Amino acid sequence: MIHKIFGTLCVILAVAVGSVLHAQKPAVGYAPITVETPARPAGQQDVLQLTTPKMETVRIGIIGLGMRGPGAVERFVHIPGAQIVALCDIEPDRVEKTQEILVKAGLPKAAAYSGSPDAWKKLCERPDIDLVYIVTDWKNHAEMGVYAMEHGKHAAIEVPAAMTLDEIWKLIDTSERTRKHCIQLENCVYDYFELTTLNMAQQGLFGEILHAEGAYIHNLEDFWPYYHNNWRLDYNREFRGDVYATHGMGPACQLLDIHRGDRMKT
């Protein structure tokens, strides 16, 4: 009896599975994402090995004093050879509050720019700045970086440095054309764990690395008030993807020698 019941169940299951498989549409093949490299301007060289004349003092202008800008100022006051020349934020009170960091460190106040959506351009146009440090909302990163380099400044841009492929290529083209450094401030490649792991890998402790994974998981509940006009939460509501892909990808690329003898292909 048990054998008959078991056999009947097997037949029913086989018929059910067969019906489901028969009802399913043929699997659709998905081609990998392809990204075309635009034609490079004639005579333009990459900046992977770019070197520029040494500076005894790096004069810095900082744009954006909300979530991360003041922390950058706190760090710079402890770095020999770094001089904060100008501060900019659309909200004047944030500029004044950040000036207190300089005063507390025994340094003179920086030139202040605020009150206008275009105030940052005046900072970039100053002749006494070597590096523009961009810590604003994402949508302005690429435009500010391009403008800074076009006015003879090196650019350091918070993550993500650009929001579209067109913006990425504008940053690359401008850096190559002006021969100015343009760095994305991907903090995850400089953290203790990542640098320790990279050092271990370079010393051969893991052998040949063939596979690496990374992700971005971060509870930002405590930080929402710091974002001007709630821009960060608004973006996260509209887009559900990984907004900080380079947090995981950056350290993985270093481990795999991407752009240091190897390359990434999609």
N, C-alpha and C positions, 0 to 999 in steps of 0.2 A: 504493500500500500504506500509506504513511504517512498519507494522508488518511483511509483506511478506519479505521486504528487510532485516529486522533484523533477521528473521528466516533463510533466505538464508545465511546471513553472519555467523550466528552461526554454520550452517551445514558445510560451507566451512572451518571455523576455526577448528571445531571438526575433520573434515577429515584431515586437514593439520597437526594438532597436533598429531593425531593418526598415520599418516604416518611417522612423525618424530620419534615418540616414537618407532614405529615398526622397523624403520631403524637403530636405535641406538643399539650398542652392549650391552650385559648385563653388568651391573656395575661390575667392578673388585674390589674385596675386598683387602684392604691394611692392612697387619699385622703391629702392632707397632714395632718400632725398638727395637731389643733386644741386650743387651750388656752383654756378659758373663764375670763373674769375674774369672780371672785365679786362679789356685790353689795357696794358700798362702804358702810360705816356712815354714817348720816346726819350731815352736817355735817363729815365728816372730809376734810381737804385733803391733797394730796400734799406731798412734801418735796423735790421736785426743785430748788426755789429757796429752801430753808430757810436762814435765817440765825439765828444765836444771838448773845447778847452776847459781846463780845470778852473774852478772858482774858489777863492779863499772864503768868500761869503756868498751864500745863496739868498738873494732877496726875494721874498715870497709874498704873493697876494692871495688871499683866501676868499672864495666866493661860496656863501652858504654857511650859516651859523646856527642851524637848527639841531638836527639829530646828532650829526657827527663832526661838524665843524669845530665847535669849542674843544672837543677832545683832541683834535689835530693841533690846535694852538697850544694846548697843555703839553703835548709831546715836543713840539718845536722849540719851546722855550728852554728845554733841557739839552738840545742838540747844538754842540759848538759849530759855529759857521752858518747857522740858520738865523735869518733876520726877518721878522714879520713887518712888512712895509705897509700893507693895506688890508683892510677887512671890509667885506661887503655882505649885506643881507637885505632883502626887501623890507624887513621889519627893523626900524631903527633901534628899538630897545634891545634886540639881540646883539647888535654891533656894540652898544654901550656895555652890555653885560660881559661880552667877550673881552673888551678892553681891560676889564678888571683883572683878567688873567695875566696880561702883560704887566700891568702896574704892580701886581703882587709879586711878580718875578723880578721886579726892579728894572723893567724895560720901559722905554717910552711908548706912549700910545701910538697906534698905527693910524694912517689916513683912513677916514670912514666914508663909505659909500652905501646909501640906502634910500628908501622912499620911492624908488622908481623901478619898474620892471627891467629897464635898460641900464641901471646904475653900474652893473658889472662891466659894461663895455668901457666905461671910463677907467676902471681899474686896469683892464687889459691894455689900455692905451698908454699907461704911464711908462716913461722911459727908464725908471729906476726899479723895475721888477724883472727877475730872471725866470721865475717859476710861478705859474698860476695853478693853484690847488683848488679843484672844483668839487664841492660837496653839496650840491643842490638836489632838487628833485630830478628824477631820471630824464624827463622829457627835454631838459635843457643841457644835458651833459655834452652831447656831440657838438651842438652849435657853439657852446662856450669854448670847448677844446679847440675847434677849428679857428675861432676868432682869436684866441690867445696865441696860437702858433703863427697865424698870419700877421700878428703884431710883434713877432720876434721873441715870444716867450715859449719856454718848455711848458708842457701841460701834464698835470697829474689829475686823473679823473676817477671819482668813486664808481663802484659797481652799480649797474652796468654802464660802461662807457658810452654805449650807443644802444638804440632801441630797434634799429632796422639794419638790414644789410647795406642799404645805401649810405646810412650814417657811418657804418663801420668803414666803408671804402673811402668816405670823405676824410675821416681821421687818418687813415693810412696814406692816402694821396697827399694830404696836407703835411704830414710829418715827413714824408719822403721829399716833397718839393722844398720845404723850408729847412730841412735838416735839423729839426727840433725834436727832442724826445717827447713821446706821448705814451704815458704809462697808465694802465688801468690799475687802480688801487685795490687789487684782489687780496684782501687781508688774509684769506685762508691759506695762501701759499707761504705766508710768513709766520704763521702761528707755531707754537712750540712743538705740538704733535707732528704737524706736517713737515717742519724742518728736520726734526729728529728722524722721522721715517725716511725722508729723502736722503739724509746723510747715511743712514744704515744701508739704503739701497745702493748708493754710490760706492759704499765700501764693500759691496758684494755679499752682504749678509743674507739676502733673499734669493741669490742666484739670478737667473734671467727672468725678469717680470714679463709675463705674457698677458695678464688680465688685471684690470683695475676697475673699481666701481666707486661712485660718489653720489651724494645727494644733498639736498638742502631742506632741513627740517628745523623750523625756528618758531617758537611761540613769541609773538610780538605784542602781546596784550599790554605789557607795561610801557610800551614805547609809543603807542598811537598818539598821545597828546603832543609829541615833539614834532610831528610832521605838519608843515604849514598847510592850512586849509584842508587838512585830512587827505592829502594827495595819495599817500601810500595805501591807506585802507580802501579808498575809492578804486585804485588800480587793482588791488587784490580781489575786490568784489567782481570786477569785470573780467579779469583774466585769471584762470585757474592753473596755468602751467607753472613750471619751475622758473621763477623770476630771477633767481640767482644761480643759473646753471654753472657758472665758472667757479662757484664755491667748491663744488665737487670735481669739476672737470680740470681746474687749474692744477691742483696737486697731482691728479692722475697723469696729466700731460708731462709734468716735471719728472715723475717716476719713469715714464715711458720715453723720455728724451725727445718729446715733440718739439720741433723747431730747434733742436740741438743735435741734429743728426738724423732725425726721423720726421715724419709728417703725418698729419691726420687726413684721412679720406672718408667721404660720406658715401 
